[in-house]
Amino acid sequence: MKKVLLLLLALIPSLALATPMHSICHNELSSWIKANKTISIVDIQDAGEFREHNYEGSLATGNDPARLKKLARRLASSKGKVVVVSTNGGADAEKASELLVLGGVSRSRILVLEGGMEAAAKNAACDCCKPAALQDAAK
């Protein structure tokens, strides 16, 4: 029984990583910014990408686990949603989100920017913003 319990405890972090984060499209994020909603934007792009495209007021951490964990301690006691921005909204954003969770930020507060800054910079149409007929055609 003790071995089973230890195995379960060892697997819990892996199970947490298997749960994808919720996401937000760049159009909705822009509307939140314009409406002055309480949000924190954590930007994990590398320095060059960040200089090229970023949201004003973003917290630039790069994809540095130590910086993300330190920031997580600060964000854990803040209010509002936490939006993780990466170059393309991929696995790196999910991993950074998990580091924030491990650092004390509630999973329910974290969102990943769909398509990352690549989609935002191109002002790409996202599924939630397309007319219903176009969404059905894409399926």
N, C-alpha and C positions, 0 to 999 in steps of 0.2 A: 504494500500500500504506500509505503514511504517513497519507493522508487517511482511509482505512478504519479504521485504528487509532485516530486521533483521534476519529472518529465513534463508535466503540464505547466509548471512554473517556467521552465525553460522555453516552452513553445509559445507562451503568451505574447512576447514581443513579436514573434513571427506572424502570429495571427493578426496582430494590430497592423502590421505592414501589408497584409493581404486586403485590408479594407480600403478601397479608394476614397480619396477626399472628395468632398463636394466641389463644384467648380462654379465660376462666374464668367460671363462673357465680357469682353472689353466695353461693349455698349452699356451694359448695366453698371459696370464699375465706374465708367465715366459719369453716368447719371448720379451715382452715389456721391462721387466727388463734388459734382456741381451742387448737390443738395446738402453738402456739408455733413454727411453721415459720419458717425464716429467709426473710422476704420484705420487700420495700420497696414501699410503696404510693404512687404518684405521682398526686396528685389535681389535675386540670387544670380543675376547675369554677371559675366565677367566685367571687369572695369571698362574695357573698350565698348562692349555692347551697352553697358549702362550709360556711358557718355553719349552714345548715339541716340538711344531711345529710353526714356523712363518717365514715370509719373512723378509730378512734383511732390515733394515730401516723402518720397520712398526711402526706406531704410535699406541702404546698400550693404549687403553682407558678403556678396560673392557666394560661392557655394562652399563656404568654409564652416565645417561642423562646429568648431570652437566658437566662432562668432555667432552662429545660429543658436547654440545652447545658451550663450550669455544673453542674447537678445530675448530668448524664450523666457528667462527668469523675469525680465522687465515686462514683457507682454502678458505674462500670466496674471498679473494684477491690474492690467488695463481693461478698458471696456471696448465693446464693439467687435466687429469682425476683423480677421487677419487674412489678408490676401497675399498669397505667395506668387510672385512673378518670376518666370524664368524666360529663357529665350524662346522656347517652343511649347511650354506647358506640359512637358513630358515627365519621364520617370525622375529626373532630377528635382522637379518641383514636388513630386510625391515624397521623395526621400527627405527633402528639406522640411516638408510639412510634418513628417514623422518625428524629426529631430525637435521641432517646436512642441509637439505633443509630449515627447519624452522630457522636455524641459519644463513642462507644467501648463502649457496652453491647452485649453479644452478643445478636443477634436471638433466639437460642434461649432466652434468659432472660426475654423480655418477653411478657406476657399482657395482653389488653385485657378489662376487665370487661364481660361481655355485658349489654346493655341499660343499662349505666351505673348511676348512683345512683338514677335513676328506678325501675328494676326492683328494685334492692336495697331502697329505701325502701318500696316496695309489697309487698315479699316475694313478687314475682311468680314463678309457677312457670316454671322454665326447661325446655327440652327434655330436658336430661340428667337432670332430677329427676322428670319425669312418668313414670307407668307406661307400659310399652311400647305398650299398646292405645291410649292417648291420643296417643302420638307418631305411630302409624300413621294415626290418624284425622285428624291435623292435616296430613298430606301430601296 
